[in-house]
Amino acid sequence: MATTDDYCELCDLPRSQCVHGRPAPAPASAQARTAPAPRKRAASTPTPTRSAGVTRKPVSRRWTPPEALGPIIVDVLTEAGGELPVEELLSRVHATIGEGLRPGDEELTPNGELRWHYAARRARQALISEGVMTAGAPGLWKLA
């Protein structure tokens, strides 16, 4: 039989089961106090790739990217002699692309501009940084 020393005076349980008779838990390690590791983002690829036998679907875009408009802008400017006012250039680009615009291209940006106009301006900035176009005068787009 167990003696009274084997039972806790506070909870009347055997000391092996009692919280009061157990030793204090060890302090938390420094590793447990550090911030959790950052989560990795899933990478999206615009073209199908094959790695380790897995094929990824291409990302479908809602609007035309600036990279697709750059060559068209250069072609339109070349046909026009190297420079055009912005509005005329955009109307010629629209005529060239025709039905090639995506459904989201006709939507407005938060600033109230057509999305494909915004993409054309971004394409122009990329062409200027590549040296294909010059900044020129306001409202006039020029080839270098």
C-alpha positions in Angstrom: 0.0 0.0 0.0 1.1 3.5 -0.7 2.0 5.8 2.2 0.6 9.3 2.6 3.9 10.7 1.4 3.1 9.3 -2.1 0.0 11.5 -2.4 -0.1 15.3 -3.0 -1.4 17.4 -0.1 -3.0 19.9 -2.6 -4.9 17.7 -4.9 -5.1 14.2 -3.3 -3.6 12.5 -6.3 -0.6 10.2 -6.4 2.6 12.3 -6.9 3.3 10.5 -10.2 0.0 11.9 -11.6 -0.1 15.2 -9.8 1.0 18.5 -11.3 2.4 19.7 -8.1 4.8 16.8 -7.7 6.3 17.1 -11.2 9.5 19.0 -11.9 9.2 22.4 -13.6 9.3 22.3 -17.4 12.6 23.1 -19.1 12.9 26.7 -20.5 11.9 27.1 -24.1 15.0 26.8 -26.4 16.2 29.9 -28.3 15.2 28.1 -31.5 11.6 28.0 -30.5 11.5 31.7 -29.9 12.7 32.7 -33.4 10.4 33.8 -36.1 9.0 31.1 -38.4 10.7 30.6 -41.8 9.1 32.7 -44.6 6.8 30.9 -46.9 7.9 30.2 -50.4 5.7 31.7 -53.2 4.6 29.5 -56.0 6.3 30.6 -59.1 4.2 31.1 -62.2 5.7 30.7 -65.6 4.2 32.3 -68.7 5.3 29.4 -71.0 5.0 25.7 -70.5 8.1 24.2 -69.0 9.2 20.7 -68.2 11.1 20.0 -65.0 11.3 16.6 -63.4 8.6 15.2 -65.7 6.0 17.8 -64.7 4.4 20.1 -67.3 3.0 23.4 -66.1 0.1 25.2 -67.8 0.9 28.5 -69.4 -0.6 31.6 -67.6 -3.5 33.0 -69.5 -3.4 36.8 -69.5 -6.5 39.0 -69.4 -4.8 41.8 -71.3 -2.0 42.2 -73.8 1.5 42.7 -72.2 3.7 45.6 -73.2 6.3 43.2 -74.7 3.8 42.3 -77.4 3.0 45.9 -78.3 6.6 47.0 -78.6 7.3 45.5 -82.1 4.0 46.7 -83.4 4.7 50.3 -82.3 8.1 50.2 -84.0 6.5 48.9 -87.2 3.9 51.6 -87.2 6.5 54.3 -86.6 8.7 52.9 -89.3 5.9 53.0 -91.8 5.1 56.6 -90.8 8.6 57.9 -91.3 9.9 57.6 -87.7 7.5 59.8 -85.7 3.8 60.2 -85.0 1.5 62.1 -82.6 0.4 59.8 -79.8 -3.3 59.7 -80.7 -2.6 58.9 -84.3 -0.1 56.2 -83.4 -2.5 54.6 -81.0 -5.3 54.5 -83.6 -2.9 52.9 -86.1 -1.7 50.4 -83.6 -5.3 49.6 -82.8 -6.0 49.1 -86.5 -3.0 46.9 -86.9 -3.9 44.7 -83.9 -7.6 44.6 -84.8 -9.2 41.6 -83.2 -5.9 40.6 -81.6 -6.7 42.6 -78.5 -7.8 40.6 -75.5 -11.1 41.2 -73.7 -9.4 42.9 -70.7 -7.6 45.4 -73.0 -10.8 47.5 -73.4 -11.2 47.8 -69.6 -10.1 51.0 -67.8 -7.2 51.2 -65.4 -7.8 52.8 -62.0 -6.6 56.0 -63.5 -9.3 55.9 -66.2 -7.0 54.9 -69.1 -7.6 52.0 -71.5 -5.4 49.1 -70.4 -3.9 48.6 -73.8 -3.0 52.3 -74.0 -1.2 51.9 -70.6 0.6 48.8 -72.0 1.6 50.8 -75.1 3.1 53.6 -72.9 5.0 51.0 -70.9 6.2 49.4 -74.1 7.4 52.9 -75.2 9.4 53.3 -72.0 11.1 49.9 -72.5 11.9 50.9 -76.1 13.4 54.2 -74.9 15.6 52.4 -72.4 16.7 50.0 -75.1 17.6 53.0 -77.4 15.1 52.1 -80.1 13.0 55.3 -79.4 13.8 58.7 -78.1 11.8 60.7 -75.5 11.2 63.4 -78.0 8.6 66.2 -77.5 5.4 65.7 -75.4 2.7 64.1 -77.4 5.1 62.9 -80.1 6.6 59.4 -80.3 9.9 59.1 -82.3 12.2 56.4 -83.3 15.9 56.9 -82.5 
